[in-house]
Structures are given as C-alpha cells and as structure tokens.
Amino acid sequence: MLLKMIGAVVLTGATSLIGFLLAADCSKRPRTLRELQALLQMLENEISYLSNLLTEAFFRIYETSKVDAAILFKAAALNLQTGGVTADMAWDKAVNEYYSKLSLNREDRAILITFGKMLGNSDLEGQLNNIRLVSSQLKLQEAKSEEMKRKNEKMYRTLGVLSGLALAIILF
C-alpha cells in the first residue's frame, strides 16, 4: 500500500513537472520578442548616431547586450566577416540557424528574414524606417504571443497535475 502511494505521488509529481516546464516554455517567446525589439532599437542608434558599419554595429550590440537574442547579431557579424557574403545573406543565415533555439515561430522568422533583405540595400533613412517597421511588427507578434502565453500557461500546469492524478487513480 505504501509503495502504491509513493508511486502515485512520484507519477503525479513527474507529470506536474512536465506541465510546469511546458508552461515555462510559453514565456520564452514573448521575452525573446521584447529582447529583439530592444536590440533593434540599439541597432537604430548605432546606425543613426554612430554611423557604424553593420559588422561593427552587430558586434557592439552583442557585446553590450546580455540577452539571448543577441546571438543573432553575433552570428550575422561573424557571417559578414567571412567575406563574399552580403548583409542580407549573413542575417538570413543567422536567423535560420538560431530562430528555433530562441523559441521563435515561423511568422517571427519571416519578419526577421524580411528585415534582413533590406539590410545594406538602402540609404540611412531607409534603413531606419526598416528597423522601425520591423520593431512594430515584432510588437504585434509580442502581443499575440502574450495572449497565447496567458491561454496556454494555465492549461499546461493544470493538465500536468490532473493527468498525473488521473493516471495514479487508473493505475493504482
């Protein structure tokens, strides 16, 4: 009897842990989208006030920022340094390599890829307008992801606990 009780508690605890881990995963995407907006603001400042080259600006953003999303800028800068690569190709490669690791979805990836296509292809004002446009698109994506987070977080937690209890009742 004691062994069955311990088994039921372990089973419920394991499924609850899985539910809470899935709920924690829901908050990664909104956080990453906020980080990207802040990093794009930094890029706007680097381009408009300091007039840095993209490679320098990307490295500087990566070095001054301690957020996970800054890895995109480092990867793009490293891709640019290899030579024979345009800015949009370097950004595209970085986004495709890291978007899933940053918990971004396909829509976010498409926005970032579109942003990269304009990198280095227009004058200063065009670059700044592109950064502002992408920032506003990411803000909309953030609002959507916050809504999904609110819906799914509670569901995952509840589902984890209740599925553990249901399995414990069925098995024991």
C-alpha positions in Angstrom: 0.0 0.0 0.0 2.8 2.4 0.9 4.6 1.6 -2.3 1.5 2.4 -4.3 1.1 5.7 -2.5 4.8 6.6 -3.2 4.3 5.6 -6.9 1.2 7.7 -7.2 3.0 10.7 -5.7 6.0 10.3 -8.0 3.8 9.9 -11.0 1.8 13.0 -10.2 4.9 14.9 -9.4 6.5 13.9 -12.7 3.5 14.9 -14.8 3.1 18.1 -12.9 6.8 18.9 -13.5 6.3 18.3 -17.2 3.3 20.6 -17.2 5.2 23.4 -15.4 8.1 23.0 -17.8 5.8 23.4 -20.7 4.2 26.4 -19.1 7.6 28.0 -18.6 8.3 27.4 -22.3 5.3 29.6 -23.1 7.0 32.7 -21.6 10.2 32.3 -23.7 8.8 33.7 -27.0 7.3 36.9 -25.6 10.6 37.6 -23.8 12.7 37.0 -26.9 10.4 39.3 -29.0 10.9 42.0 -26.4 14.6 41.5 -26.5 14.7 41.7 -30.3 12.8 45.0 -30.1 15.4 46.4 -27.7 18.2 45.1 -29.8 16.7 46.7 -33.0 16.5 50.0 -31.1 20.2 49.7 -30.3 20.9 49.0 -34.0 18.9 52.1 -34.9 21.1 54.1 -32.6 24.3 52.5 -33.8 23.4 53.3 -37.4 21.9 56.8 -37.0 24.1 58.3 -34.3 27.4 56.5 -34.5 27.3 55.6 -38.3 29.0 52.3 -37.7 29.3 49.7 -40.3 26.9 46.8 -39.9 29.6 44.3 -38.8 30.8 46.7 -36.1 27.2 47.6 -35.1 26.3 43.9 -34.8 29.4 43.1 -32.7 28.8 46.1 -30.5 25.2 45.1 -29.9 26.2 41.6 -29.0 28.9 42.8 -26.6 26.8 45.3 -24.8 23.7 43.2 -24.5 23.4 40.3 -22.2 20.2 38.8 -23.7 19.8 35.5 -25.5 18.5 37.1 -28.7 21.8 39.0 -29.2 23.3 35.7 -30.6 21.6 36.6 -33.9 23.7 39.8 -34.1 26.9 37.9 -33.3 26.2 35.2 -35.8 25.3 37.8 -38.5 28.5 39.7 -37.8 30.6 36.5 -38.0 28.9 35.6 -41.3 29.7 39.1 -42.6 33.4 38.7 -41.7 33.7 35.5 -43.8 33.8 37.6 -46.9 31.8 37.3 -50.1 28.6 37.5 -48.1 26.1 40.3 -48.3 24.4 41.7 -45.3 21.0 40.1 -46.1 22.7 36.7 -46.7 24.5 36.9 -43.4 21.4 37.9 -41.5 19.3 35.2 -43.2 21.8 32.5 -42.3 21.9 33.7 -38.6 18.1 33.8 -38.3 17.7 30.3 -39.9 20.3 28.9 -37.6 19.0 30.4 -34.3 15.3 31.1 -34.6 14.2 27.7 -33.2 16.7 28.0 -30.3 15.2 31.3 -29.4 11.6 29.9 -29.3 10.5 32.0 -32.3 7.8 30.7 -34.7 7.7 30.8 -38.5 5.9 34.2 -38.5 8.7 35.7 -36.4 11.3 34.2 -38.6 9.6 35.6 -41.7 9.6 39.1 -40.2 13.3 38.8 -39.4 14.1 37.4 -42.8 12.3 40.3 -44.5 14.2 42.7 -42.3 17.4 41.2 -43.4 16.5 41.7 -47.1 16.6 45.4 -46.6 19.9 45.5 -44.7 22.5 47.4 -46.6 20.2 47.9 -49.6 19.0 51.4 -48.9 20.2 54.7 -47.6 20.3 55.7 -43.9 16.7 56.8 -43.7 15.5 53.7 -45.5 17.5 51.5 -43.0 16.0 53.4 -40.1 12.4 53.1 -41.5 13.0 49.4 -42.0 14.1 49.0 -38.4 11.1 50.9 -37.1 8.8 48.8 -39.3 10.2 45.5 -38.0 10.0 46.7 -34.5 6.3 47.5 -34.8 5.7 44.1 -36.4 7.6 42.4 -33.6 5.5 44.3 -31.1 2.3 42.9 -32.7 3.8 39.4 -32.6 4.7 40.0 -28.9 1.0 40.9 -28.2 -0.1 37.7 -29.9 2.4 35.6 -28.0 1.4 37.2 -24.7 -2.2 36.2 -25.4 -1.1 32.6 -26.2 1.0 32.6 -23.1 -2.0 33.5 -20.9 -4.1 30.8 -22.5 -1.6 28.0 -22.5 0.3 28.5 -19.3 -2.6 27.7 -17.0 -3.7 24.9 -19.3 -0.3 23.2 -19.2 0.0 23.4 -15.4 -3.5 22.2 -14.8 -3.2 19.4 -17.4 0.1 18.2 -15.9 -1.3 17.9 -12.4 -4.7 16.5 -13.5 -3.2 13.9 -15.9 -0.9 12.7 -13.1 -3.8 12.3 -10.7 -5.9 10.6 -13.4 -3.1 8.1 -14.2 -2.5 7.5 -10.5 -6.2 6.7 -10.0 -6.3 4.4 -13.0 -3.1 2.6 -12.3 -3.4 2.2 -8.6 
